[in-house]
Amino acid sequence: MHSELIEVRTGGEERVVDLTSRIADHLRSVDAREGLLNVWVPHATAGVAVIETGAGSDTDLLTALRDLLPADDRWTHRHGSRGHGRDHVLPAIVAPSMSVPVIDGALALGTWQSVCLVDTNVDNAVRSVRLSFLPG
C-alpha cells in the first residue's frame, strides 16, 4: 500500500475543497495502475464527498448542511465557536472516508464527479487528508 498525508488549507471557513487534482498527483507519484484509493480525513469534524464542483453544487451542499446542522446553541457538545457541536455531527452525515476504484492510473469517476473535503469547522484552518492506494 502507498500512503501519503496531505495538508489542506481551508482558511478557517466552511468549505468544500476539490481534492481530485491532488489525488491524481498522488496516483502518478506512486505509479498507480489498477486498484483502490482510500481517502481518509483523520478529524472528528470533517468528511469527504463525491460531488460536482464549480456549478454551485458545492455551495448548495454547504447551504443544505447549514439547514440540517445549524450553527446555534442547541448542541450538547460546547466548545470553540458558536454552534461548533454541529461540526462533530457532520461525519455521521458526510463520511470521513471513501474508496474509489483506480483504473488505468486514474480515478474511475463520472463526468462531473470530484472527490472533495467537506469542512464546516471554522475553528481549524488546516486539515489533513490521508490518501492510501492499494494496488490490485
MODELLER restraints for C-alpha pairs under 7 A, 6 or more apart:
rsr = mdl.restraints
at = mdl.atoms
rsr.add(forms.Gaussian(group=physical.xy_distance, feature=features.Distance(at['CA:1:A'], at['CA:132:A']), mean=6.62, stdev=0.5))
rsr.add(forms.Gaussian(group=physical.xy_distance, feature=features.Distance(at['CA:1:A'], at['CA:133:A']), mean=5.65, stdev=0.5))
rsr.add(forms.Gaussian(group=physical.xy_distance, feature=features.Distance(at['CA:1:A'], at['CA:134:A']), mean=4.72, stdev=0.5))
rsr.add(forms.Gaussian(group=physical.xy_distance, feature=features.Distance(at['CA:1:A'], at['CA:135:A']), mean=6.76, stdev=0.5))
rsr.add(forms.Gaussian(group=physical.xy_distance, feature=features.Distance(at['CA:2:A'], at['CA:30:A']), mean=6.78, stdev=0.5))
rsr.add(forms.Gaussian(group=physical.xy_distance, feature=features.Distance(at['CA:2:A'], at['CA:132:A']), mean=5.52, stdev=0.5))
rsr.add(forms.Gaussian(group=physical.xy_distance, feature=features.Distance(at['CA:2:A'], at['CA:133:A']), mean=5.11, stdev=0.5))
rsr.add(forms.Gaussian(group=physical.xy_distance, feature=features.Distance(at['CA:2:A'], at['CA:134:A']), mean=6.64, stdev=0.5))
rsr.add(forms.Gaussian(group=physical.xy_distance, feature=features.Distance(at['CA:3:A'], at['CA:130:A']), mean=6.89, stdev=0.5))
rsr.add(forms.Gaussian(group=physical.xy_distance, feature=features.Distance(at['CA:3:A'], at['CA:131:A']), mean=5.56, stdev=0.5))
rsr.add(forms.Gaussian(group=physical.xy_distance, feature=features.Distance(at['CA:3:A'], at['CA:132:A']), mean=4.13, stdev=0.5))
rsr.add(forms.Gaussian(group=physical.xy_distance, feature=features.Distance(at['CA:3:A'], at['CA:133:A']), mean=6.29, stdev=0.5))
rsr.add(forms.Gaussian(group=physical.xy_distance, feature=features.Distance(at['CA:4:A'], at['CA:130:A']), mean=5.67, stdev=0.5))
rsr.add(forms.Gaussian(group=physical.xy_distance, feature=features.Distance(at['CA:4:A'], at['CA:131:A']), mean=5.31, stdev=0.5))
rsr.add(forms.Gaussian(group=physical.xy_distance, feature=features.Distance(at['CA:4:A'], at['CA:132:A']), mean=6.46, stdev=0.5))
rsr.add(forms.Gaussian(group=physical.xy_distance, feature=features.Distance(at['CA:5:A'], at['CA:128:A']), mean=6.41, stdev=0.5))
rsr.add(forms.Gaussian(group=physical.xy_distance, feature=features.Distance(at['CA:5:A'], at['CA:129:A']), mean=5.65, stdev=0.5))
rsr.add(forms.Gaussian(group=physical.xy_distance, feature=features.Distance(at['CA:5:A'], at['CA:130:A']), mean=4.35, stdev=0.5))
rsr.add(forms.Gaussian(group=physical.xy_distance, feature=features.Distance(at['CA:5:A'], at['CA:131:A']), mean=6.30, stdev=0.5))
rsr.add(forms.Gaussian(group=physical.xy_distance, feature=features.Distance(at['CA:6:A'], at['CA:128:A']), mean=5.62, stdev=0.5))
rsr.add(forms.Gaussian(group=physical.xy_distance, feature=features.Distance(at['CA:6:A'], at['CA:129:A']), mean=5.31, stdev=0.5))
rsr.add(forms.Gaussian(group=physical.xy_distance, feature=features.Distance(at['CA:6:A'], at['CA:130:A']), mean=6.27, stdev=0.5))
rsr.add(forms.Gaussian(group=physical.xy_distance, feature=features.Distance(at['CA:7:A'], at['CA:126:A']), mean=6.81, stdev=0.5))
rsr.add(forms.Gaussian(group=physical.xy_distance, feature=features.Distance(at['CA:7:A'], at['CA:127:A']), mean=5.74, stdev=0.5))
rsr.add(forms.Gaussian(group=physical.xy_distance, feature=features.Distance(at['CA:7:A'], at['CA:128:A']), mean=4.65, stdev=0.5))
rsr.add(forms.Gaussian(group=physical.xy_distance, feature=features.Distance(at['CA:7:A'], at['CA:129:A']), mean=6.44, stdev=0.5))
rsr.add(forms.Gaussian(group=physical.xy_distance, feature=features.Distance(at['CA:8:A'], at['CA:126:A']), mean=5.70, stdev=0.5))
rsr.add(forms.Gaussian(group=physical.xy_distance, feature=features.Distance(at['CA:8:A'], at['CA:127:A']), mean=5.02, stdev=0.5))
rsr.add(forms.Gaussian(group=physical.xy_distance, feature=features.Distance(at['CA:8:A'], at['CA:128:A']), mean=6.00, stdev=0.5))
rsr.add(forms.Gaussian(group=physical.xy_distance, feature=features.Distance(at['CA:9:A'], at['CA:125:A']), mean=5.83, stdev=0.5))
rsr.add(forms.Gaussian(group=physical.xy_distance, feature=features.Distance(at['CA:9:A'], at['CA:126:A']), mean=4.46, stdev=0.5))
rsr.add(forms.Gaussian(group=physical.xy_distance, feature=features.Distance(at['CA:9:A'], at['CA:127:A']), mean=6.25, stdev=0.5))
rsr.add(forms.Gaussian(group=physical.xy_distance, feature=features.Distance(at['CA:10:A'], at['CA:125:A']), mean=5.07, stdev=0.5))
rsr.add(forms.Gaussian(group=physical.xy_distance, feature=features.Distance(at['CA:10:A'], at['CA:126:A']), mean=5.81, stdev=0.5))
rsr.add(forms.Gaussian(group=physical.xy_distance, feature=features.Distance(at['CA:11:A'], at['CA:125:A']), mean=4.59, stdev=0.5))
rsr.add(forms.Gaussian(group=physical.xy_distance, feature=features.Distance(at['CA:12:A'], at['CA:122:A']), mean=4.40, stdev=0.5))
rsr.add(forms.Gaussian(group=physical.xy_distance, feature=features.Distance(at['CA:12:A'], at['CA:123:A']), mean=5.92, stdev=0.5))
rsr.add(forms.Gaussian(group=physical.xy_distance, feature=features.Distance(at['CA:12:A'], at['CA:124:A']), mean=5.47, stdev=0.5))
rsr.add(forms.Gaussian(group=physical.xy_distance, feature=features.Distance(at['CA:12:A'], at['CA:125:A']), mean=3.93, stdev=0.5))
rsr.add(forms.Gaussian(group=physical.xy_distance, feature=features.Distance(at['CA:13:A'], at['CA:120:A']), mean=6.96, stdev=0.5))
rsr.add(forms.Gaussian(group=physical.xy_distance, feature=features.Distance(at['CA:13:A'], at['CA:121:A']), mean=6.98, stdev=0.5))
rsr.add(forms.Gaussian(group=physical.xy_distance, feature=features.Distance(at['CA:13:A'], at['CA:122:A']), mean=4.66, stdev=0.5))
rsr.add(forms.Gaussian(group=physical.xy_distance, feature=features.Distance(at['CA:14:A'], at['CA:119:A']), mean=5.65, stdev=0.5))
rsr.add(forms.Gaussian(group=physical.xy_distance, feature=features.Distance(at['CA:14:A'], at['CA:120:A']), mean=4.28, stdev=0.5))
rsr.add(forms.Gaussian(group=physical.xy_distance, feature=features.Distance(at['CA:14:A'], at['CA:121:A']), mean=6.35, stdev=0.5))
rsr.add(forms.Gaussian(group=physical.xy_distance, feature=features.Distance(at['CA:14:A'], at['CA:122:A']), mean=6.11, stdev=0.5))
rsr.add(forms.Gaussian(group=physical.xy_distance, feature=features.Distance(at['CA:15:A'], at['CA:118:A']), mean=6.12, stdev=0.5))
rsr.add(forms.Gaussian(group=physical.xy_distance, feature=features.Distance(at['CA:15:A'], at['CA:119:A']), mean=5.39, stdev=0.5))
rsr.add(forms.Gaussian(group=physical.xy_distance, feature=features.Distance(at['CA:15:A'], at['CA:120:A']), mean=6.42, stdev=0.5))
rsr.add(forms.Gaussian(group=physical.xy_distance, feature=features.Distance(at['CA:16:A'], at['CA:58:A']), mean=5.96, stdev=0.5))
rsr.add(forms.Gaussian(group=physical.xy_distance, feature=features.Distance(at['CA:16:A'], at['CA:116:A']), mean=6.15, stdev=0.5))
rsr.add(forms.Gaussian(group=physical.xy_distance, feature=features.Distance(at['CA:16:A'], at['CA:117:A']), mean=5.61, stdev=0.5))
rsr.add(forms.Gaussian(group=physical.xy_distance, feature=features.Distance(at['CA:16:A'], at['CA:118:A']), mean=4.67, stdev=0.5))
rsr.add(forms.Gaussian(group=physical.xy_distance, feature=features.Distance(at['CA:16:A'], at['CA:119:A']), mean=6.42, stdev=0.5))
rsr.add(forms.Gaussian(group=physical.xy_distance, feature=features.Distance(at['CA:17:A'], at['CA:116:A']), mean=5.21, stdev=0.5))
rsr.add(forms.Gaussian(group=physical.xy_distance, feature=features.Distance(at['CA:17:A'], at['CA:117:A']), mean=5.06, stdev=0.5))
rsr.add(forms.Gaussian(group=physical.xy_distance, feature=features.Distance(at['CA:17:A'], at['CA:118:A']), mean=6.63, stdev=0.5))
rsr.add(forms.Gaussian(group=physical.xy_distance, feature=features.Distance(at['CA:18:A'], at['CA:114:A']), mean=6.39, stdev=0.5))
rsr.add(forms.Gaussian(group=physical.xy_distance, feature=features.Distance(at['CA:18:A'], at['CA:115:A']), mean=6.01, stdev=0.5))
rsr.add(forms.Gaussian(group=physical.xy_distance, feature=features.Distance(at['CA:18:A'], at['CA:116:A']), mean=4.38, stdev=0.5))
rsr.add(forms.Gaussian(group=physical.xy_distance, feature=features.Distance(at['CA:18:A'], at['CA:117:A']), mean=6.57, stdev=0.5))
rsr.add(forms.Gaussian(group=physical.xy_distance, feature=features.Distance(at['CA:19:A'], at['CA:115:A']), mean=5.58, stdev=0.5))
rsr.add(forms.Gaussian(group=physical.xy_distance, feature=features.Distance(at['CA:19:A'], at['CA:116:A']), mean=5.22, stdev=0.5))
rsr.add(forms.Gaussian(group=physical.xy_distance, feature=features.Distance(at['CA:19:A'], at['CA:117:A']), mean=6.82, stdev=0.5))
rsr.add(forms.Gaussian(group=physical.xy_distance, feature=features.Distance(at['CA:20:A'], at['CA:114:A']), mean=5.71, stdev=0.5))
rsr.add(forms.Gaussian(group=physical.xy_distance, feature=features.Distance(at['CA:20:A'], at['CA:115:A']), mean=5.36, stdev=0.5))
rsr.add(forms.Gaussian(group=physical.xy_distance, feature=features.Distance(at['CA:24:A'], at['CA:106:A']), mean=6.77, stdev=0.5))
rsr.add(forms.Gaussian(group=physical.xy_distance, feature=features.Distance(at['CA:27:A'], at['CA:105:A']), mean=6.65, stdev=0.5))
rsr.add(forms.Gaussian(group=physical.xy_distance, feature=features.Distance(at['CA:32:A'], at['CA:105:A']), mean=5.08, stdev=0.5))
rsr.add(forms.Gaussian(group=physical.xy_distance, feature=features.Distance(at['CA:32:A'], at['CA:135:A']), mean=6.98, stdev=0.5))
rsr.add(forms.Gaussian(group=physical.xy_distance, feature=features.Distance(at['CA:33:A'], at['CA:102:A']), mean=6.90, stdev=0.5))
rsr.add(forms.Gaussian(group=physical.xy_distance, feature=features.Distance(at['CA:33:A'], at['CA:103:A']), mean=6.24, stdev=0.5))
rsr.add(forms.Gaussian(group=physical.xy_distance, feature=features.Distance(at['CA:33:A'], at['CA:104:A']), mean=4.85, stdev=0.5))
rsr.add(forms.Gaussian(group=physical.xy_distance, feature=features.Distance(at['CA:33:A'], at['CA:105:A']), mean=4.08, stdev=0.5))
rsr.add(forms.Gaussian(group=physical.xy_distance, feature=features.Distance(at['CA:34:A'], at['CA:102:A']), mean=5.25, stdev=0.5))
rsr.add(forms.Gaussian(group=physical.xy_distance, feature=features.Distance(at['CA:34:A'], at['CA:103:A']), mean=4.85, stdev=0.5))
rsr.add(forms.Gaussian(group=physical.xy_distance, feature=features.Distance(at['CA:34:A'], at['CA:104:A']), mean=5.80, stdev=0.5))
rsr.add(forms.Gaussian(group=physical.xy_distance, feature=features.Distance(at['CA:34:A'], at['CA:105:A']), mean=6.29, stdev=0.5))
rsr.add(forms.Gaussian(group=physical.xy_distance, feature=features.Distance(at['CA:34:A'], at['CA:135:A']), mean=5.89, stdev=0.5))
rsr.add(forms.Gaussian(group=physical.xy_distance, feature=features.Distance(at['CA:34:A'], at['CA:136:A']), mean=5.40, stdev=0.5))
rsr.add(forms.Gaussian(group=physical.xy_distance, feature=features.Distance(at['CA:35:A'], at['CA:101:A']), mean=6.03, stdev=0.5))
rsr.add(forms.Gaussian(group=physical.xy_distance, feature=features.Distance(at['CA:35:A'], at['CA:102:A']), mean=5.12, stdev=0.5))
rsr.add(forms.Gaussian(group=physical.xy_distance, feature=features.Distance(at['CA:35:A'], at['CA:103:A']), mean=6.88, stdev=0.5))
rsr.add(forms.Gaussian(group=physical.xy_distance, feature=features.Distance(at['CA:35:A'], at['CA:134:A']), mean=5.59, stdev=0.5))
rsr.add(forms.Gaussian(group=physical.xy_distance, feature=features.Distance(at['CA:35:A'], at['CA:135:A']), mean=4.28, stdev=0.5))
rsr.add(forms.Gaussian(group=physical.xy_distance, feature=features.Distance(at['CA:35:A'], at['CA:136:A']), mean=4.07, stdev=0.5))
rsr.add(forms.Gaussian(group=physical.xy_distance, feature=features.Distance(at['CA:36:A'], at['CA:99:A']), mean=6.32, stdev=0.5))
rsr.add(forms.Gaussian(group=physical.xy_distance, feature=features.Distance(at['CA:36:A'], at['CA:100:A']), mean=5.70, stdev=0.5))
rsr.add(forms.Gaussian(group=physical.xy_distance, feature=features.Distance(at['CA:36:A'], at['CA:101:A']), mean=4.60, stdev=0.5))
rsr.add(forms.Gaussian(group=physical.xy_distance, feature=features.Distance(at['CA:36:A'], at['CA:102:A']), mean=5.44, stdev=0.5))
rsr.add(forms.Gaussian(group=physical.xy_distance, feature=features.Distance(at['CA:36:A'], at['CA:133:A']), mean=5.81, stdev=0.5))
rsr.add(forms.Gaussian(group=physical.xy_distance, feature=features.Distance(at['CA:36:A'], at['CA:134:A']), mean=5.24, stdev=0.5))
rsr.add(forms.Gaussian(group=physical.xy_distance, feature=features.Distance(at['CA:36:A'], at['CA:135:A']), mean=6.52, stdev=0.5))
rsr.add(forms.Gaussian(group=physical.xy_distance, feature=features.Distance(at['CA:37:A'], at['CA:99:A']), mean=5.42, stdev=0.5))
rsr.add(forms.Gaussian(group=physical.xy_distance, feature=features.Distance(at['CA:37:A'], at['CA:100:A']), mean=5.24, stdev=0.5))
rsr.add(forms.Gaussian(group=physical.xy_distance, feature=features.Distance(at['CA:37:A'], at['CA:101:A']), mean=6.28, stdev=0.5))
rsr.add(forms.Gaussian(group=physical.xy_distance, feature=features.Distance(at['CA:37:A'], at['CA:102:A']), mean=6.58, stdev=0.5))
rsr.add(forms.Gaussian(group=physical.xy_distance, feature=features.Distance(at['CA:37:A'], at['CA:131:A']), mean=6.84, stdev=0.5))
rsr.add(forms.Gaussian(group=physical.xy_distance, feature=features.Distance(at['CA:37:A'], at['CA:132:A']), mean=5.60, stdev=0.5))
rsr.add(forms.Gaussian(group=physical.xy_distance, feature=features.Distance(at['CA:37:A'], at['CA:133:A']), mean=4.42, stdev=0.5))
rsr.add(forms.Gaussian(group=physical.xy_distance, feature=features.Distance(at['CA:37:A'], at['CA:134:A']), mean=6.26, stdev=0.5))
rsr.add(forms.Gaussian(group=physical.xy_distance, feature=features.Distance(at['CA:38:A'], at['CA:98:A']), mean=5.68, stdev=0.5))
rsr.add(forms.Gaussian(group=physical.xy_distance, feature=features.Distance(at['CA:38:A'], at['CA:99:A']), mean=4.30, stdev=0.5))
rsr.add(forms.Gaussian(group=physical.xy_distance, feature=features.Distance(at['CA:38:A'], at['CA:100:A']), mean=6.50, stdev=0.5))
rsr.add(forms.Gaussian(group=physical.xy_distance, feature=features.Distance(at['CA:38:A'], at['CA:131:A']), mean=5.88, stdev=0.5))
rsr.add(forms.Gaussian(group=physical.xy_distance, feature=features.Distance(at['CA:38:A'], at['CA:132:A']), mean=5.09, stdev=0.5))
rsr.add(forms.Gaussian(group=physical.xy_distance, feature=features.Distance(at['CA:38:A'], at['CA:133:A']), mean=6.35, stdev=0.5))
rsr.add(forms.Gaussian(group=physical.xy_distance, feature=features.Distance(at['CA:39:A'], at['CA:97:A']), mean=5.37, stdev=0.5))
rsr.add(forms.Gaussian(group=physical.xy_distance, feature=features.Distance(at['CA:39:A'], at['CA:98:A']), mean=5.40, stdev=0.5))
rsr.add(forms.Gaussian(group=physical.xy_distance, feature=features.Distance(at['CA:39:A'], at['CA:99:A']), mean=6.28, stdev=0.5))
rsr.add(forms.Gaussian(group=physical.xy_distance, feature=features.Distance(at['CA:39:A'], at['CA:129:A']), mean=6.89, stdev=0.5))
rsr.add(forms.Gaussian(group=physical.xy_distance, feature=features.Distance(at['CA:39:A'], at['CA:130:A']), mean=5.83, stdev=0.5))
rsr.add(forms.Gaussian(group=physical.xy_distance, feature=features.Distance(at['CA:39:A'], at['CA:131:A']), mean=4.92, stdev=0.5))
rsr.add(forms.Gaussian(group=physical.xy_distance, feature=features.Distance(at['CA:39:A'], at['CA:132:A']), mean=6.59, stdev=0.5))
rsr.add(forms.Gaussian(group=physical.xy_distance, feature=features.Distance(at['CA:40:A'], at['CA:96:A']), mean=5.88, stdev=0.5))
rsr.add(forms.Gaussian(group=physical.xy_distance, feature=features.Distance(at['CA:40:A'], at['CA:97:A']), mean=4.35, stdev=0.5))
rsr.add(forms.Gaussian(group=physical.xy_distance, feature=features.Distance(at['CA:40:A'], at['CA:98:A']), mean=6.81, stdev=0.5))
rsr.add(forms.Gaussian(group=physical.xy_distance, feature=features.Distance(at['CA:40:A'], at['CA:129:A']), mean=5.77, stdev=0.5))
rsr.add(forms.Gaussian(group=physical.xy_distance, feature=features.Distance(at['CA:40:A'], at['CA:130:A']), mean=5.04, stdev=0.5))
rsr.add(forms.Gaussian(group=physical.xy_distance, feature=features.Distance(at['CA:40:A'], at['CA:131:A']), mean=6.61, stdev=0.5))
rsr.add(forms.Gaussian(group=physical.xy_distance, feature=features.Distance(at['CA:41:A'], at['CA:47:A']), mean=6.22, stdev=0.5))
rsr.add(forms.Gaussian(group=physical.xy_distance, feature=features.Distance(at['CA:41:A'], at['CA:96:A']), mean=5.21, stdev=0.5))
rsr.add(forms.Gaussian(group=physical.xy_distance, feature=features.Distance(at['CA:41:A'], at['CA:97:A']), mean=6.26, stdev=0.5))
rsr.add(forms.Gaussian(group=physical.xy_distance, feature=features.Distance(at['CA:41:A'], at['CA:128:A']), mean=6.38, stdev=0.5))
rsr.add(forms.Gaussian(group=physical.xy_distance, feature=features.Distance(at['CA:41:A'], at['CA:129:A']), mean=4.78, stdev=0.5))
rsr.add(forms.Gaussian(group=physical.xy_distance, feature=features.Distance(at['CA:41:A'], at['CA:130:A']), mean=6.30, stdev=0.5))
rsr.add(forms.Gaussian(group=physical.xy_distance, feature=features.Distance(at['CA:42:A'], at['CA:128:A']), mean=6.77, stdev=0.5))
rsr.add(forms.Gaussian(group=physical.xy_distance, feature=features.Distance(at['CA:42:A'], at['CA:129:A']), mean=6.81, stdev=0.5))
rsr.add(forms.Gaussian(group=physical.xy_distance, feature=features.Distance(at['CA:44:A'], at['CA:88:A']), mean=5.86, stdev=0.5))
rsr.add(forms.Gaussian(group=physical.xy_distance, feature=features.Distance(at['CA:44:A'], at['CA:91:A']), mean=6.95, stdev=0.5))
rsr.add(forms.Gaussian(group=physical.xy_distance, feature=features.Distance(at['CA:45:A'], at['CA:87:A']), mean=4.87, stdev=0.5))
rsr.add(forms.Gaussian(group=physical.xy_distance, feature=features.Distance(at['CA:45:A'], at['CA:88:A']), mean=4.83, stdev=0.5))
rsr.add(forms.Gaussian(group=physical.xy_distance, feature=features.Distance(at['CA:45:A'], at['CA:90:A']), mean=6.23, stdev=0.5))
rsr.add(forms.Gaussian(group=physical.xy_distance, feature=features.Distance(at['CA:45:A'], at['CA:91:A']), mean=6.31, stdev=0.5))
rsr.add(forms.Gaussian(group=physical.xy_distance, feature=features.Distance(at['CA:45:A'], at['CA:121:A']), mean=6.36, stdev=0.5))
rsr.add(forms.Gaussian(group=physical.xy_distance, feature=features.Distance(at['CA:46:A'], at['CA:90:A']), mean=6.55, stdev=0.5))
rsr.add(forms.Gaussian(group=physical.xy_distance, feature=features.Distance(at['CA:46:A'], at['CA:91:A']), mean=5.94, stdev=0.5))
rsr.add(forms.Gaussian(group=physical.xy_distance, feature=features.Distance(at['CA:46:A'], at['CA:96:A']), mean=6.43, stdev=0.5))
rsr.add(forms.Gaussian(group=physical.xy_distance, feature=features.Distance(at['CA:46:A'], at['CA:118:A']), mean=5.77, stdev=0.5))
rsr.add(forms.Gaussian(group=physical.xy_distance, feature=features.Distance(at['CA:46:A'], at['CA:119:A']), mean=4.77, stdev=0.5))
rsr.add(forms.Gaussian(group=physical.xy_distance, feature=features.Distance(at['CA:46:A'], at['CA:120:A']), mean=6.94, stdev=0.5))
rsr.add(forms.Gaussian(group=physical.xy_distance, feature=features.Distance(at['CA:47:A'], at['CA:91:A']), mean=5.47, stdev=0.5))
rsr.add(forms.Gaussian(group=physical.xy_distance, feature=features.Distance(at['CA:47:A'], at['CA:94:A']), mean=5.10, stdev=0.5))
rsr.add(forms.Gaussian(group=physical.xy_distance, feature=features.Distance(at['CA:47:A'], at['CA:95:A']), mean=5.06, stdev=0.5))
rsr.add(forms.Gaussian(group=physical.xy_distance, feature=features.Distance(at['CA:47:A'], at['CA:96:A']), mean=4.03, stdev=0.5))
rsr.add(forms.Gaussian(group=physical.xy_distance, feature=features.Distance(at['CA:47:A'], at['CA:97:A']), mean=6.80, stdev=0.5))
rsr.add(forms.Gaussian(group=physical.xy_distance, feature=features.Distance(at['CA:47:A'], at['CA:117:A']), mean=5.94, stdev=0.5))
rsr.add(forms.Gaussian(group=physical.xy_distance, feature=features.Distance(at['CA:47:A'], at['CA:118:A']), mean=5.15, stdev=0.5))
rsr.add(forms.Gaussian(group=physical.xy_distance, feature=features.Distance(at['CA:47:A'], at['CA:119:A']), mean=6.67, stdev=0.5))
rsr.add(forms.Gaussian(group=physical.xy_distance, feature=features.Distance(at['CA:48:A'], at['CA:94:A']), mean=6.28, stdev=0.5))
rsr.add(forms.Gaussian(group=physical.xy_distance, feature=features.Distance(at['CA:48:A'], at['CA:95:A']), mean=6.00, stdev=0.5))
rsr.add(forms.Gaussian(group=physical.xy_distance, feature=features.Distance(at['CA:48:A'], at['CA:96:A']), mean=5.56, stdev=0.5))
rsr.add(forms.Gaussian(group=physical.xy_distance, feature=features.Distance(at['CA:48:A'], at['CA:97:A']), mean=6.03, stdev=0.5))
rsr.add(forms.Gaussian(group=physical.xy_distance, feature=features.Distance(at['CA:48:A'], at['CA:116:A']), mean=5.50, stdev=0.5))
rsr.add(forms.Gaussian(group=physical.xy_distance, feature=features.Distance(at['CA:48:A'], at['CA:117:A']), mean=4.60, stdev=0.5))
rsr.add(forms.Gaussian(group=physical.xy_distance, feature=features.Distance(at['CA:48:A'], at['CA:118:A']), mean=5.56, stdev=0.5))
rsr.add(forms.Gaussian(group=physical.xy_distance, feature=features.Distance(at['CA:49:A'], at['CA:94:A']), mean=6.60, stdev=0.5))
rsr.add(forms.Gaussian(group=physical.xy_distance, feature=features.Distance(at['CA:49:A'], at['CA:115:A']), mean=5.86, stdev=0.5))
rsr.add(forms.Gaussian(group=physical.xy_distance, feature=features.Distance(at['CA:49:A'], at['CA:116:A']), mean=5.29, stdev=0.5))
rsr.add(forms.Gaussian(group=physical.xy_distance, feature=features.Distance(at['CA:49:A'], at['CA:117:A']), mean=6.58, stdev=0.5))
rsr.add(forms.Gaussian(group=physical.xy_distance, feature=features.Distance(at['CA:49:A'], at['CA:118:A']), mean=6.88, stdev=0.5))
rsr.add(forms.Gaussian(group=physical.xy_distance, feature=features.Distance(at['CA:50:A'], at['CA:113:A']), mean=6.02, stdev=0.5))
rsr.add(forms.Gaussian(group=physical.xy_distance, feature=features.Distance(at['CA:50:A'], at['CA:114:A']), mean=5.40, stdev=0.5))
rsr.add(forms.Gaussian(group=physical.xy_distance, feature=features.Distance(at['CA:50:A'], at['CA:115:A']), mean=4.64, stdev=0.5))
rsr.add(forms.Gaussian(group=physical.xy_distance, feature=features.Distance(at['CA:50:A'], at['CA:116:A']), mean=6.13, stdev=0.5))
rsr.add(forms.Gaussian(group=physical.xy_distance, feature=features.Distance(at['CA:51:A'], at['CA:113:A']), mean=5.31, stdev=0.5))
rsr.add(forms.Gaussian(group=physical.xy_distance, feature=features.Distance(at['CA:51:A'], at['CA:114:A']), mean=5.46, stdev=0.5))
rsr.add(forms.Gaussian(group=physical.xy_distance, feature=features.Distance(at['CA:51:A'], at['CA:115:A']), mean=6.65, stdev=0.5))
rsr.add(forms.Gaussian(group=physical.xy_distance, feature=features.Distance(at['CA:52:A'], at['CA:58:A']), mean=6.99, stdev=0.5))
rsr.add(forms.Gaussian(group=physical.xy_distance, feature=features.Distance(at['CA:52:A'], at['CA:112:A']), mean=5.28, stdev=0.5))
rsr.add(forms.Gaussian(group=physical.xy_distance, feature=features.Distance(at['CA:52:A'], at['CA:113:A']), mean=4.91, stdev=0.5))
rsr.add(forms.Gaussian(group=physical.xy_distance, feature=features.Distance(at['CA:52:A'], at['CA:114:A']), mean=5.81, stdev=0.5))
rsr.add(forms.Gaussian(group=physical.xy_distance, feature=features.Distance(at['CA:53:A'], at['CA:114:A']), mean=6.81, stdev=0.5))
rsr.add(forms.Gaussian(group=physical.xy_distance, feature=features.Distance(at['CA:69:A'], at['CA:86:A']), mean=5.62, stdev=0.5))
rsr.add(forms.Gaussian(group=physical.xy_distance, feature=features.Distance(at['CA:70:A'], at['CA:86:A']), mean=6.96, stdev=0.5))
rsr.add(forms.Gaussian(group=physical.xy_distance, feature=features.Distance(at['CA:71:A'], at['CA:82:A']), mean=6.33, stdev=0.5))
rsr.add(forms.Gaussian(group=physical.xy_distance, feature=features.Distance(at['CA:71:A'], at['CA:83:A']), mean=3.89, stdev=0.5))
rsr.add(forms.Gaussian(group=physical.xy_distance, feature=features.Distance(at['CA:71:A'], at['CA:84:A']), mean=6.63, stdev=0.5))
rsr.add(forms.Gaussian(group=physical.xy_distance, feature=features.Distance(at['CA:71:A'], at['CA:86:A']), mean=6.50, stdev=0.5))
rsr.add(forms.Gaussian(group=physical.xy_distance, feature=features.Distance(at['CA:72:A'], at['CA:82:A']), mean=6.08, stdev=0.5))
rsr.add(forms.Gaussian(group=physical.xy_distance, feature=features.Distance(at['CA:72:A'], at['CA:83:A']), mean=4.33, stdev=0.5))
rsr.add(forms.Gaussian(group=physical.xy_distance, feature=features.Distance(at['CA:73:A'], at['CA:82:A']), mean=6.66, stdev=0.5))
rsr.add(forms.Gaussian(group=physical.xy_distance, feature=features.Distance(at['CA:73:A'], at['CA:83:A']), mean=5.45, stdev=0.5))
rsr.add(forms.Gaussian(group=physical.xy_distance, feature=features.Distance(at['CA:75:A'], at['CA:83:A']), mean=6.64, stdev=0.5))
rsr.add(forms.Gaussian(group=physical.xy_distance, feature=features.Distance(at['CA:75:A'], at['CA:85:A']), mean=5.17, stdev=0.5))
rsr.add(forms.Gaussian(group=physical.xy_distance, feature=features.Distance(at['CA:75:A'], at['CA:86:A']), mean=6.61, stdev=0.5))
rsr.add(forms.Gaussian(group=physical.xy_distance, feature=features.Distance(at['CA:76:A'], at['CA:85:A']), mean=6.74, stdev=0.5))
rsr.add(forms.Gaussian(group=physical.xy_distance, feature=features.Distance(at['CA:77:A'], at['CA:85:A']), mean=4.64, stdev=0.5))
rsr.add(forms.Gaussian(group=physical.xy_distance, feature=features.Distance(at['CA:78:A'], at['CA:84:A']), mean=6.65, stdev=0.5))
rsr.add(forms.Gaussian(group=physical.xy_distance, feature=features.Distance(at['CA:78:A'], at['CA:85:A']), mean=5.77, stdev=0.5))
rsr.add(forms.Gaussian(group=physical.xy_distance, feature=features.Distance(at['CA:80:A'], at['CA:123:A']), mean=6.74, stdev=0.5))
rsr.add(forms.Gaussian(group=physical.xy_distance, feature=features.Distance(at['CA:81:A'], at['CA:123:A']), mean=6.71, stdev=0.5))
rsr.add(forms.Gaussian(group=physical.xy_distance, feature=features.Distance(at['CA:84:A'], at['CA:121:A']), mean=6.92, stdev=0.5))
rsr.add(forms.Gaussian(group=physical.xy_distance, feature=features.Distance(at['CA:87:A'], at['CA:120:A']), mean=6.11, stdev=0.5))
rsr.add(forms.Gaussian(group=physical.xy_distance, feature=features.Distance(at['CA:87:A'], at['CA:121:A']), mean=5.72, stdev=0.5))
rsr.add(forms.Gaussian(group=physical.xy_distance, feature=features.Distance(at['CA:100:A'], at['CA:107:A']), mean=6.54, stdev=0.5))
rsr.add(forms.Gaussian(group=physical.xy_distance, feature=features.Distance(at['CA:100:A'], at['CA:108:A']), mean=6.85, stdev=0.5))
rsr.add(forms.Gaussian(group=physical.xy_distance, feature=features.Distance(at['CA:101:A'], at['CA:107:A']), mean=6.03, stdev=0.5))
rsr.add(forms.Gaussian(group=physical.xy_distance, feature=features.Distance(at['CA:101:A'], at['CA:108:A']), mean=5.51, stdev=0.5))
rsr.add(forms.Gaussian(group=physical.xy_distance, feature=features.Distance(at['CA:102:A'], at['CA:108:A']), mean=5.60, stdev=0.5))
